[in-house]
Amino acid sequence: MNDVLWLVTITGIITLIFIVSVYLISRRVGDMPVILTEGGKLNALHGRFVQGEITIDQYQDQRRELEKHNPENIILEFSRYN
């Protein structure tokens, strides 16, 4: 009977630690600011499309051109590890 009580106690402590950890992590994640991606030129291009300054074809062509000349894509293009 003593072994069962120890098992219940240890299991309870482990469960309590897990619940507290999940609670603290979820609070920490909720406090983090939202980071908006796709800023800069792509965001400006999207804004022009939404406002009706350019057509869908112009938007897609300009987006492809911007993505092609994105520094990360240029590095990947010339990388010897791809």
C-alpha angles and dihedrals in degrees: 000000000000091000091054092052091051091049092051092047095049092044090050093050092049091048092049092050090049093049093048091048093051091047093050093046092049091050091049093049090049091054094054116104119246111254113211114213131196092053127150121039096358091052091049090049091051090049091054090051093049091050090052097245092127134028126244091257092052090046093052094046093049092044091053090048092050092047091049091055095042109128092235092054092047090053091049091048093056097035116116091209097070 
